[in-house]
């Protein structure tokens, strides 16, 4: 009985924080409670930059932007769509480079997402937004998420190098940054539920599935 109680108590940890395999959809879902080394943060930046959800997000977002002719400096047609898709991928990759690798390494912050177990839907929304502003550090303590907030802003600043001339204003840059944060909060909701969703899609119990 004691052993069963201990296993039940450990199940949330095993489900979310001790997943044996990294997710190819959301690579930044924590797969271990061990702090990432700078090399590990660099690998996470690379994995995040080409993850399934980012490619799908860029493909879909570029299609909507194409329909709305946003930004206006890009062309229409397949050439314009390719420009928008490439710019979207580059923006995200730049933000990941600065936030997940450079700043997180320098400030000893943990860029991974740590899902919480047994939250209500309302609590999950609150937690998803909360994780925009707070993060764990390499010691496992919670603090300000400087790398997660400043990294995307630096990425959007760099994007002005290849963004159309007419769309390089401070207002445009801040607007893109706001969209980045909003999409991150929405993504956190998926990260929160992804391990269980994947397990259900595989017709397996959470303990049998992996986060892919």
Phi and psi restraints in degrees (value plus and minus 20) as a CYANA .aco file:
   2 UNK   PHI     -83.4   -43.4
   2 UNK   PSI     -61.2   -21.2
   3 UNK   PHI     -85.5   -45.5
   3 UNK   PSI     -58.9   -18.9
   4 UNK   PHI     -84.5   -44.5
   4 UNK   PSI     -59.5   -19.5
   5 UNK   PHI     -85.1   -45.1
   5 UNK   PSI     -59.7   -19.7
   6 UNK   PHI     -86.5   -46.5
   6 UNK   PSI     -60.8   -20.8
   7 UNK   PHI     -84.3   -44.3
   7 UNK   PSI     -59.1   -19.1
   8 UNK   PHI     -84.7   -44.7
   8 UNK   PSI     -58.8   -18.8
   9 UNK   PHI     -88.3   -48.3
   9 UNK   PSI     -50.3   -10.3
  10 UNK   PHI    -105.3   -65.3
  10 UNK   PSI     -33.7     6.3
  11 UNK   PHI     -77.0   -37.0
  11 UNK   PSI     -65.1   -25.1
  12 UNK   PHI     -79.2   -39.2
  12 UNK   PSI     -57.7   -17.7
  13 UNK   PHI     -86.5   -46.5
  13 UNK   PSI     -65.1   -25.1
  14 UNK   PHI     -84.1   -44.1
  14 UNK   PSI     -55.6   -15.6
  15 UNK   PHI     -89.4   -49.4
  15 UNK   PSI     -61.2   -21.2
  16 UNK   PHI    -129.0   -89.0
  16 UNK   PSI     -66.4   -26.4
  17 UNK   PHI    -118.0   -78.0
  17 UNK   PSI     -34.3     5.7
  18 UNK   PHI    -143.5  -103.5
  18 UNK   PSI      17.2    57.2
  19 UNK   PHI     -86.2   -46.2
  19 UNK   PSI     114.7   154.7
  20 UNK   PHI     -93.4   -53.4
  20 UNK   PSI     -46.0    -6.0
  21 UNK   PHI    -143.9  -103.9
  21 UNK   PSI     123.3   163.3
  22 UNK   PHI     -94.8   -54.8
  22 UNK   PSI     127.8   167.8
  23 UNK   PHI    -101.3   -61.3
  23 UNK   PSI     115.1   155.1
  24 UNK   PHI    -104.0   -64.0
  24 UNK   PSI     -33.2     6.8
  25 UNK   PHI    -105.4   -65.4
  25 UNK   PSI     -70.1   -30.1
  26 UNK   PHI    -146.7  -106.7
  26 UNK   PSI      62.9   102.9
  27 UNK   PHI     -82.0   -42.0
  27 UNK   PSI     -40.6    -0.6
  28 UNK   PHI    -107.6   -67.6
  28 UNK   PSI     -14.8    25.2
  29 UNK   PHI     -89.7   -49.7
  29 UNK   PSI     106.4   146.4
  30 UNK   PHI     -79.4   -39.4
  30 UNK   PSI     106.7   146.7
  31 UNK   PHI    -125.7   -85.7
  31 UNK   PSI     -21.7    18.3
  32 UNK   PHI    -179.9  -139.9
  32 UNK   PSI     133.1   173.1
  33 UNK   PHI    -106.4   -66.4
  33 UNK   PSI     -22.8    17.2
  34 UNK   PHI     -95.1   -55.1
  34 UNK   PSI     116.7   156.7
  35 UNK   PHI     -84.9   -44.9
  35 UNK   PSI     122.9   162.9
  36 UNK   PHI     -97.7   -57.7
  36 UNK   PSI     120.3   160.3
  37 UNK   PHI     -99.0   -59.0
  37 UNK   PSI     146.7   186.7
  38 UNK   PHI     -74.0   -34.0
  38 UNK   PSI     -58.4   -18.4
  39 UNK   PHI     -84.4   -44.4
  39 UNK   PSI     -58.9   -18.9
  40 UNK   PHI     -85.5   -45.5
  40 UNK   PSI     -56.4   -16.4
  41 UNK   PHI     -89.9   -49.9
  41 UNK   PSI     -55.6   -15.6
  42 UNK   PHI     -85.0   -45.0
  42 UNK   PSI     -63.3   -23.3
  43 UNK   PHI     -83.3   -43.3
  43 UNK   PSI     -58.5   -18.5
  44 UNK   PHI     -86.0   -46.0
  44 UNK   PSI     -58.8   -18.8
  45 UNK   PHI     -78.2   -38.2
  45 UNK   PSI     -65.0   -25.0
  46 UNK   PHI     -85.4   -45.4
  46 UNK   PSI     -66.6   -26.6
  47 UNK   PHI     -81.6   -41.6
  47 UNK   PSI     -63.9   -23.9
  48 UNK   PHI     -82.1   -42.1
  48 UNK   PSI     -58.0   -18.0
  49 UNK   PHI     -86.0   -46.0
  49 UNK   PSI     -44.9    -4.9
  50 UNK   PHI    -139.9   -99.9
  50 UNK   PSI      -0.1    39.9
  51 UNK   PHI     -88.6   -48.6
  51 UNK   PSI     138.2   178.2
  52 UNK   PHI     -79.8   -39.8
  52 UNK   PSI     -63.5   -23.5
  53 UNK   PHI     -88.6   -48.6
  53 UNK   PSI     -50.8   -10.8
  54 UNK   PHI     -93.2   -53.2
  54 UNK   PSI     -60.6   -20.6
  55 UNK   PHI     -82.3   -42.3
  55 UNK   PSI     -65.8   -25.8
  56 UNK   PHI     -84.8   -44.8
  56 UNK   PSI     -60.7   -20.7
  57 UNK   PHI     -82.6   -42.6
  57 UNK   PSI     -63.3   -23.3
  58 UNK   PHI     -88.1   -48.1
  58 UNK   PSI     -59.4   -19.4
  59 UNK   PHI     -83.1   -43.1
  59 UNK   PSI     -66.2   -26.2
  60 UNK   PHI     -90.6   -50.6
  60 UNK   PSI     -67.5   -27.5
  61 UNK   PHI     -81.3   -41.3
  61 UNK   PSI     -57.4   -17.4
  62 UNK   PHI     -86.5   -46.5
  62 UNK   PSI     -54.3   -14.3
  63 UNK   PHI     -86.3   -46.3
  63 UNK   PSI     -64.2   -24.2
  64 UNK   PHI     -85.7   -45.7
  64 UNK   PSI     -60.3   -20.3
  65 UNK   PHI     -85.0   -45.0
  65 UNK   PSI     -56.9   -16.9
  66 UNK   PHI     -82.4   -42.4
  66 UNK   PSI     -64.1   -24.1
  67 UNK   PHI     -84.7   -44.7
  67 UNK   PSI     -54.6   -14.6
  68 UNK   PHI    -111.0   -71.0
  68 UNK   PSI     -19.5    20.5
  69 UNK   PHI      32.8    72.8
  69 UNK   PSI      31.8    71.8
  70 UNK   PHI    -148.6  -108.6
  70 UNK   PSI     109.1   149.1
  71 UNK   PHI     -93.3   -53.3
  71 UNK   PSI     134.5   174.5
  72 UNK   PHI     -87.8   -47.8
  72 UNK   PSI     -38.4     1.6
  73 UNK   PHI     -94.4   -54.4
  73 UNK   PSI     -35.0     5.0
  74 UNK   PHI    -106.8   -66.8
  74 UNK   PSI     140.5   180.5
  75 UNK   PHI     -98.8   -58.8
  75 UNK   PSI     157.1   197.1
  76 UNK   PHI    -123.1   -83.1
  76 UNK   PSI     159.4   199.4
  77 UNK   PHI      57.8    97.8
  77 UNK   PSI    -191.9  -151.9
  78 UNK   PHI     -84.7   -44.7
  78 UNK   PSI     -51.3   -11.3
  79 UNK   PHI     -84.2   -44.2
  79 UNK   PSI     -65.3   -25.3
  80 UNK   PHI     -84.6   -44.6
  80 UNK   PSI     -58.7   -18.7
  81 UNK   PHI     -83.4   -43.4
  81 UNK   PSI     -62.5   -22.5
  82 UNK   PHI     -82.2   -42.2
  82 UNK   PSI     -58.6   -18.6
  83 UNK   PHI     -84.2   -44.2
  83 UNK   PSI     -63.2   -23.2
  84 UNK   PHI     -87.1   -47.1
  84 UNK   PSI     -61.8   -21.8
  85 UNK   PHI     -84.5   -44.5
  85 UNK   PSI     -66.0   -26.0
  86 UNK   PHI     -81.8   -41.8
  86 UNK   PSI     -61.4   -21.4
  87 UNK   PHI     -86.1   -46.1
  87 UNK   PSI     -58.9   -18.9
  88 UNK   PHI     -83.4   -43.4
  88 UNK   PSI     -66.0   -26.0
  89 UNK   PHI     -84.0   -44.0
  89 UNK   PSI     -61.2   -21.2
  90 UNK   PHI     -86.9   -46.9
  90 UNK   PSI     -60.5   -20.5
  91 UNK   PHI     -79.9   -39.9
  91 UNK   PSI     -67.2   -27.2
  92 UNK   PHI     -85.9   -45.9
  92 UNK   PSI     -62.5   -22.5
  93 UNK   PHI     -82.2   -42.2
  93 UNK   PSI     -60.4   -20.4
  94 UNK   PHI     -83.4   -43.4
  94 UNK   PSI     -65.0   -25.0
  95 UNK   PHI     -81.6   -41.6
  95 UNK   PSI     -58.4   -18.4
  96 UNK   PHI     -86.7   -46.7
  96 UNK   PSI     -60.0   -20.0
  97 UNK   PHI     -80.3   -40.3
  97 UNK   PSI     -69.1   -29.1
  98 UNK   PHI     -91.2   -51.2
  98 UNK   PSI     -64.3   -24.3
  99 UNK   PHI    -100.2   -60.2
  99 UNK   PSI     -74.4   -34.4
 100 UNK   PHI     -93.0   -53.0
 100 UNK   PSI     -52.9   -12.9
 101 UNK   PHI    -124.7   -84.7
 101 UNK   PSI     -86.2   -46.2
 102 UNK   PHI     -83.2   -43.2
 102 UNK   PSI     -80.0   -40.0
 103 UNK   PHI     -90.4   -50.4
 103 UNK   PSI     -61.3   -21.3
 104 UNK   PHI     -82.4   -42.4
 104 UNK   PSI     -55.7   -15.7
 105 UNK   PHI     -91.0   -51.0
 105 UNK   PSI     -64.3   -24.3
 106 UNK   PHI     -87.8   -47.8
 106 UNK   PSI     -56.7   -16.7
 107 UNK   PHI    -117.2   -77.2
 107 UNK   PSI     -19.9    20.1
 108 UNK   PHI      38.7    78.7
 108 UNK   PSI      21.9    61.9
 109 UNK   PHI    -121.0   -81.0
 109 UNK   PSI     132.3   172.3
 110 UNK   PHI    -117.9   -77.9
 110 UNK   PSI      94.0   134.0
 111 UNK   PHI    -101.3   -61.3
 111 UNK   PSI     -15.6    24.4
 112 UNK   PHI    -100.3   -60.3
 112 UNK   PSI     140.4   180.4
 113 UNK   PHI    -123.3   -83.3
 113 UNK   PSI     106.7   146.7
 114 UNK   PHI    -128.3   -88.3
 114 UNK   PSI      80.7   120.7
 115 UNK   PHI     -82.4   -42.4
 115 UNK   PSI     128.6   168.6
 116 UNK   PHI    -122.7   -82.7
 116 UNK   PSI     121.6   161.6
 117 UNK   PHI    -112.6   -72.6
 117 UNK   PSI     124.9   164.9
 118 UNK   PHI      42.5    82.5
 118 UNK   PSI      14.2    54.2
 119 UNK   PHI    -106.1   -66.1
 119 UNK   PSI     127.4   167.4
 120 UNK   PHI     -92.2   -52.2
 120 UNK   PSI     148.8   188.8
 121 UNK   PHI     -80.2   -40.2
 121 UNK   PSI     -62.7   -22.7
 122 UNK   PHI     -83.8   -43.8
 122 UNK   PSI     -62.3   -22.3
 123 UNK   PHI     -85.9   -45.9
 123 UNK   PSI     -54.8   -14.8
 124 UNK   PHI     -86.2   -46.2
 124 UNK   PSI     -59.4   -19.4
 125 UNK   PHI     -81.0   -41.0
 125 UNK   PSI     -66.2   -26.2
 126 UNK   PHI     -82.4   -42.4
 126 UNK   PSI     -62.8   -22.8
 127 UNK   PHI     -86.4   -46.4
 127 UNK   PSI     -58.4   -18.4
 128 UNK   PHI     -82.0   -42.0
 128 UNK   PSI     -61.5   -21.5
 129 UNK   PHI     -93.4   -53.4
 129 UNK   PSI     -56.0   -16.0
 130 UNK   PHI     -80.8   -40.8
 130 UNK   PSI     -56.3   -16.3
 131 UNK   PHI     -91.6   -51.6
 131 UNK   PSI     -28.4    11.6
 132 UNK   PHI     -89.9   -49.9
 132 UNK   PSI     -50.0   -10.0
 133 UNK   PHI    -130.1   -90.1
 133 UNK   PSI     -37.2     2.8
 134 UNK   PHI    -148.1  -108.1
 134 UNK   PSI     133.9   173.9
 135 UNK   PHI    -175.3  -135.3
 135 UNK   PSI     141.7   181.7
 136 UNK   PHI     -98.3   -58.3
 136 UNK   PSI     131.9   171.9
 137 UNK   PHI    -120.5   -80.5
 137 UNK   PSI    -196.5  -156.5
 138 UNK   PHI     -88.2   -48.2
 138 UNK   PSI     -32.4     7.6
 139 UNK   PHI    -113.6   -73.6
 139 UNK   PSI     -19.4    20.6
 140 UNK   PHI      64.5   104.5
 140 UNK   PSI      -7.2    32.8
 141 UNK   PHI    -119.5   -79.5
 141 UNK   PSI     131.2   171.2
 142 UNK   PHI    -107.2   -67.2
 142 UNK   PSI     121.2   161.2
 143 UNK   PHI    -181.0  -141.0
 143 UNK   PSI    -188.0  -148.0
 144 UNK   PHI     -85.6   -45.6
 144 UNK   PSI     119.2   159.2
 145 UNK   PHI    -112.5   -72.5
 145 UNK   PSI      46.9    86.9
 146 UNK   PHI     -83.3   -43.3
 146 UNK   PSI     -66.6   -26.6
 147 UNK   PHI     -83.9   -43.9
 147 UNK   PSI     -57.7   -17.7
 148 UNK   PHI     -90.9   -50.9
 148 UNK   PSI     -45.5    -5.5
 149 UNK   PHI    -112.1   -72.1
 149 UNK   PSI     -61.6   -21.6
 150 UNK   PHI    -101.4   -61.4
 150 UNK   PSI     -54.0   -14.0
 151 UNK   PHI     -75.4   -35.4
 151 UNK   PSI     -72.0   -32.0
 152 UNK   PHI     -82.0   -42.0
 152 UNK   PSI     -54.6   -14.6
 153 UNK   PHI     -85.3   -45.3
 153 UNK   PSI     -60.9   -20.9
 154 UNK   PHI     -84.9   -44.9
 154 UNK   PSI     -57.8   -17.8
 155 UNK   PHI     -83.5   -43.5
 155 UNK   PSI     -60.2   -20.2
 156 UNK   PHI     -90.6   -50.6
 156 UNK   PSI     -52.5   -12.5
 157 UNK   PHI     -83.1   -43.1
 157 UNK   PSI     -62.6   -22.6
 158 UNK   PHI     -86.5   -46.5
 158 UNK   PSI     -51.0   -11.0
 159 UNK   PHI     -82.0   -42.0
 159 UNK   PSI     -44.9    -4.9
 160 UNK   PHI     -84.7   -44.7
 160 UNK   PSI     -34.4     5.6
 161 UNK   PHI     -87.2   -47.2
 161 UNK   PSI     -58.1   -18.1
 162 UNK   PHI    -134.1   -94.1
 162 UNK   PSI     -19.3    20.7
 163 UNK   PHI     -95.4   -55.4
 163 UNK   PSI     131.0   171.0
 164 UNK   PHI     -75.2   -35.2
 164 UNK   PSI     123.2   163.2
 165 UNK   PHI     -71.7   -31.7
 165 UNK   PSI     -64.4   -24.4
 166 UNK   PHI     -91.4   -51.4
 166 UNK   PSI     -31.1     8.9
 167 UNK   PHI    -133.3   -93.3
 167 UNK   PSI       6.2    46.2
 168 UNK   PHI    -123.9   -83.9
 168 UNK   PSI      -3.5    36.5
 169 UNK   PHI     -91.3   -51.3
 169 UNK   PSI     143.3   183.3
 170 UNK   PHI     -81.2   -41.2
 170 UNK   PSI     -57.7   -17.7
 171 UNK   PHI     -83.1   -43.1
 171 UNK   PSI     -63.1   -23.1
 172 UNK   PHI     -83.5   -43.5
 172 UNK   PSI     -60.7   -20.7
 173 UNK   PHI     -84.1   -44.1
 173 UNK   PSI     -64.3   -24.3
 174 UNK   PHI     -88.5   -48.5
 174 UNK   PSI     -54.0   -14.0
 175 UNK   PHI     -83.6   -43.6
 175 UNK   PSI     -66.5   -26.5
 176 UNK   PHI     -81.3   -41.3
 176 UNK   PSI     -58.5   -18.5
 177 UNK   PHI     -83.0   -43.0
 177 UNK   PSI     -61.5   -21.5
 178 UNK   PHI     -82.7   -42.7
 178 UNK   PSI     -60.0   -20.0
 179 UNK   PHI     -84.0   -44.0
 179 UNK   PSI     -58.8   -18.8
 180 UNK   PHI     -78.8   -38.8
 180 UNK   PSI     -66.5   -26.5
 181 UNK   PHI     -87.7   -47.7
 181 UNK   PSI     -60.1   -20.1
 182 UNK   PHI     -84.5   -44.5
 182 UNK   PSI     -62.2   -22.2
 183 UNK   PHI     -88.0   -48.0
 183 UNK   PSI     -52.6   -12.6
 184 UNK   PHI     -85.6   -45.6
 184 UNK   PSI     -62.2   -22.2
 185 UNK   PHI     -82.9   -42.9
 185 UNK   PSI     -62.4   -22.4
 186 UNK   PHI     -84.7   -44.7
 186 UNK   PSI     -60.3   -20.3
 187 UNK   PHI     -83.3   -43.3
 187 UNK   PSI     -54.0   -14.0
 188 UNK   PHI     -82.8   -42.8
 188 UNK   PSI     -52.4   -12.4
 189 UNK   PHI     -84.6   -44.6
 189 UNK   PSI     -62.5   -22.5
 190 UNK   PHI     -85.7   -45.7
 190 UNK   PSI     -60.1   -20.1
 191 UNK   PHI     -82.3   -42.3
 191 UNK   PSI     -56.2   -16.2
 192 UNK   PHI     -81.7   -41.7
 192 UNK   PSI     -60.4   -20.4
 193 UNK   PHI    -123.8   -83.8
 193 UNK   PSI     -27.0    13.0
 194 UNK   PHI     -77.3   -37.3
 194 UNK   PSI     -66.3   -26.3
 195 UNK   PHI     -76.7   -36.7
 195 UNK   PSI     -61.5   -21.5
 196 UNK   PHI     -93.7   -53.7
 196 UNK   PSI     -58.0   -18.0
 197 UNK   PHI     -82.2   -42.2
 197 UNK   PSI     -62.6   -22.6
 198 UNK   PHI     -84.8   -44.8
 198 UNK   PSI     -61.6   -21.6
 199 UNK   PHI     -80.7   -40.7
 199 UNK   PSI     -59.8   -19.8
 200 UNK   PHI     -89.0   -49.0
 200 UNK   PSI     -57.8   -17.8
 201 UNK   PHI     -84.4   -44.4
 201 UNK   PSI     -48.2    -8.2
 202 UNK   PHI    -110.0   -70.0
 202 UNK   PSI     -15.6    24.4
 203 UNK   PHI      35.1    75.1
 203 UNK   PSI      21.1    61.1
 204 UNK   PHI    -148.3  -108.3
 204 UNK   PSI     142.0   182.0
 205 UNK   PHI     -94.1   -54.1
 205 UNK   PSI     138.0   178.0
 206 UNK   PHI     -75.3   -35.3
 206 UNK   PSI     -53.7   -13.7
 207 UNK   PHI     -92.5   -52.5
 207 UNK   PSI     -40.2    -0.2
 208 UNK   PHI    -112.1   -72.1
 208 UNK   PSI     -43.9    -3.9
 209 UNK   PHI    -106.7   -66.7
 209 UNK   PSI     148.8   188.8
 210 UNK   PHI    -141.3  -101.3
 210 UNK   PSI     150.2   190.2
 211 UNK   PHI     -99.2   -59.2
 211 UNK   PSI     -10.7    29.3
